Amino acid sequence: MPHEKRMNLYSSTMQMVKDILKRYLPCQVVSLDLKHFSVIFHFPAVSRAEYGKMTEALSNASAMVHNYFNVRLLAGIGSVADSPLKICDSYQDARVAFTTASSEQPFRDYNQVKPEDVKNSFNITLFKNDLTKAFEEFDSGILYDTLTQIIELFRSNPLRYLQAIDGACNILYLTLSLLPSGEEILTEIFSDDGDNYRSIYRMGNVEQVAEWMTRLRDGLCDIFKNRRVTYKEHIISNVQKYILDHTDERMTLNEISALFGLSPNYLSAVFKKTCGVGFSEYISQVKVSRAKTMLLEQDMKVYEVADRLGFESAFYFSKVFKKITGVSPREFVQQSVKP
């Protein structure tokens, strides 16, 4: 079919689908390429009735398109996204479901896809937790294993170019968004390419995408090996400085890990290994050190110090103080003022 005719058929098909779907539910239709488009439905409320409207709308649109243009529609239905940030995950789920669609089952719901189908899919979100962990910890081992699995998946499906390029671009986005100085690092890895890491958009087949991914993997792993120790020390130093600057506030592991873009488990483990004490114990030591100064030099009452340093009560403050120093706040003052 000539290119112009194919363009007209595609645009007419998409416009008809858009007009029909909007009669049932609010939605946005986004063109992807000359064979694919994406639909984002806006549900007033997530319910079986609303879901039924969506499937009915897809069925009617499909029948109408077939009658007018002799074109058959296949669709994958993603999971429900309860926030704009999760639309990407829903889209990836829809891509997985779409790979299992057929003329017998033209509309496939991700929630009905079998695990073995998901395992062989290009759903990069399945690897997101491992990639996030690798980026957080500068862990070259986890990164190498995860990206190698993805590269092998690409190469085992040489005809799925669109899925491969889509997956590679998602990994590129994760690298830019999750890795500190991500753009600087990617620029360094692809420095001999005229368009730098954006060369992914020039890859014309699955093998070329896999080669680009291999280069990304090897470059990131080399950088991770060199930066991991320095990075950990830098993170802990910044966390310690934050604690010292906010001694009069209540601080929790979850709050501070979120502030620095780290998982609580990772920060806790690295902090213990680097500092020799646990995260909460370190905060207590800093607060008690500050409390000593306040008790002696500022002549403050025990309850005043407890309140100023963010302790829930004077009793709890005294308990923490004695655990660290071996004496209560009052005993500490009495011992310190002896002639």
N, C-alpha and C positions, 0 to 999 in steps of 0.2 A: 504494500500500500504506500503511495507517495506520502512524503512527509507532511505536506500541507493538508492532505485529506485526513491523515491520522490525527493531526492537530485539531482539526474541526470536529472529528468524531469524539475525541477526548474531551474537549471543552464543552461540547453539546451534552455529552453524557454526564459530566460533572455538574453542569448547570441544572439539568433535569433532576438529578439526585438531590441537589441542594433545595430546589423548589419543593419537592415532595416531602423531604425530611422535615422541613421547617413548618409544615402543616401539623405535625405531630408534637415536636419538641423544639425548643430553642437549640440551635447548634451552630458551629462554625465549620466550614469545609475548607481544607487547606490542600493545595496541589503539591504533590511530591515529585512526580515525573510524568512521562507520557502514558504511563499505565496505572499509576497509583495515586490515590488521594486519601487524606485522613479526615475523619469527622470527629469533632469534640461535642458531645451532647451535654447540655446543662440540665440536670435534673432538679426540679423544685424541691423534691424530697426523694431519697433513695427508698424505693418500695417496689414490690412485685408489679404493681400496676404501671408504674413509670417504666420499668424494664420491659414490660409487655408492649408498651407504646413504641419503644425503640425497635424491638424485633419486628413488630408489625410494619413500622415505617420502612425498615430495610427491605422487608419482603415485597412491599408494594412498589418501592423504588426500583428494585431489581426486576420485577415483572414488567414495569412500564418501560424501562430501558431496553429490555429484551424485545418487547413488542415493537418499539420504534426504531431501534438501531441494530437489532440482532446481536447485542453484546450481553455476555453473562457476567454478573458481578460476583466476586468472592470477597469475603470480609472476615477479619479477625476482630473479636470484641475483647477489649482490655478490661482490667479490673477497675472498680470505682475509685476515683481520686477525690479525696475530701479536702484537698488544698491545691492551689496552682502548682506548687513545687513537686507534686506527685504525678502530674500529667505525663511527665517523661517516663515514669515507671509504667503507667497505664499503657502508654504507646508501645513500649517494649513488649509488654504482655500481649498486646494486640498483634504485634509482629510475629510472636511465637505462635499464637492461635492461627494466624493467617497461613502459616506454612502447612497446616493440617487441613485447610479448607479444600473442598473438591466439589464437583458438580452435584454429587449426591448430598453433601453437607456444605452448602455454600457459605453459611454463617457459623463460625466456630467461636465459642466462648472460651476464654483462657481458663476459666475455672473448671471446664470440662476436659481440658487437655490432659492426657496421661503423662505421668512423670518421665517415662522413657522418651516421649516426644520432646519434653522440655529439655532433657539432658542433651539432646542433639540439636538444639536450637541455637539461634544467635542472640539470645536474650542476655545482653551484657550485664544487666542488673544482677544476674546470678553470681557474678564475680565481683560485684561492687564492694561487698564487705571485706574481701581479701585485699582488693586494691586500696581501699581506704586505710586498712591496717598497715599495709606496706608503706603508704605515703606518710602516715602519722609517725611511724617508727623508723623510717629510712631503712626498711628491711629488704635488702637485695634478694635474699632467698625466697621470701614469699612473693616478691614482685616477679622474679624470674619464672617461678613455677606457674604463677597465675597467667602471665602473658604468654608463656609457652603453650599452655592449654588452649588459650584463645587462638593463637597462631595455628596450632594443629587442627582446631575446629574449622578455621577458614580453609585450610588446604585440603581438608577432607570433603569440602563442598565447593569445588571449583566453579560451579555454575551459579552460585548465589552471590554474584557481585554486589548487588544492591544491599543485601544484608551485611556483607563484609565491610563495605565502605561506611555503612551506617554504624556498625559496631566500632570500627576504628575511630570514627569521629566522636563517638560517645566516650571512648577511652581518652582521646585528646582533650575533650571537655573536662573530664575528671582530673586529668593531670594539671590542666591550667587552673582549675578551681580549688583543688585540694592540696596541691603541693606548694609549699612556700617558695616564692620566686619561680613559680612554674614556667612562666613565659621566658624568663632568662635562661632557665635550664634547657628548655626545648630549643631555644635559639642556638644555644651552644652545641647541642646534639646534631642539629641539621644545618650547621653554619655554612657548609659547602654547597647547599642548595640555593638557587636564586630566590625562590619564594619561601625558603626556610621550612618550618614544620608544616606550613600550608601546602606543601607538595603533596600531601595526602589527597588533595582534590584533583591532582593530575593522574592518579593511579587508575589505569583503565581496565584492570582485571583482578581477580582474586589473588593471583600469585604476586602481583605488584603490591597489593595491599598488605599481604603477608610479609613481604620483604621490608616494607615501610615499618610494620609493627616490630619486626626483628631488630631493625636499627633502633627504634624507640626503646625496646627492651634492653638491648645491650648498652645503649648510652645511659639510660637511667640507672642500671645496675652499677656501672662504673662510678657514676657520681654518688650513688648511695653509699658505696663502700668507702669512699673518701670522706664523706660528710657525716656519717652516722654518729661517730663519737663526738665530734664537734657540735653537731646539732643537739644531741642530748644535753651536753653541758650548757649550751646556750639556752635551751628551754628551761632547765632547772634554775639557772641563774636568774632568768626573767621572773620565774614563779617566786623565787625567794625574795627578789626585790619587791614584787607586788605585795607579798605578805608583810614585809617590813613597812611598806608605805601605807598599809591598811590595817595595822594592828588593832585599831579601835573598832573594827567592824567584825561582825560574825562572818566567818568564811567556811564554806564547805567544799569538799573535793569535787562534787558535781558542778558547782558554780564556777570554780576556778578552771577546771578542765574544759568546760564549755567556753570560757573566756579566751583560752589559748588554743581552741580548736582541737582538743585532744579527747580521747576516751578516758573516763575515770580510771578504768583498770590499768591503762597504759601509764598514765601520770603517776598513779600510786606505785606501780612496780618500778618505774624509772627513778622516782624520788627516793624510794627506800634503798635502791641499789647505789645511787649516786651519793646520797647524804648520810646513809647509815642509820637513819631513823625513819619512822613512818610519817606520812603526810600530816595527820592530825597531831601526832606527838610533836612534830616540828613547830606547828602553829602554837601549840601550848607552851613550848619552850620560849618562843619569841614573846608571847604575851606575858609570861611570868617574868622574863627579863625586863620587860617594860614596866611591869607592876612593881618590881623592886625599886626602880627609880622613882616611881610615883609615890610609893609608900614612904620613902626616906627623904627625898629631895623636895617633894611637893606637899608632904604632910597631909596626904589624903586618907580618908577613912577606908576601911576594907570594902564596904558596900559601894562607896564612890568609885573605887578602882575597878571593882567588878562590873559596874554599870558602864564605865567609860570604855572598858576593853571588850564590851559586847558579850559578857557571860550572862547566862540566863538567870543566875542568882548568885548572891554572895556565898551561899553554902557550896555551890558547885565550884565557884572560883577558889575557895579555900581548899576544897578537895584536890583540885588540879595542882594548886600551888604546893601543897604538902607532898603530893606524889612525886613532883619534880625536885623539890628542894629538901624534902625530909622533915620540914617543919611547917607549921601553919603561918599565915601572914602575920598574925600578932606576935608569935614566937620569933619570927624573923626580925620584926621591928625591935622587939625587946633585946634580942641578942646584939643587934647592930648599934644600939644606942648605949650599950654598957660602957662605963668609963675605962 
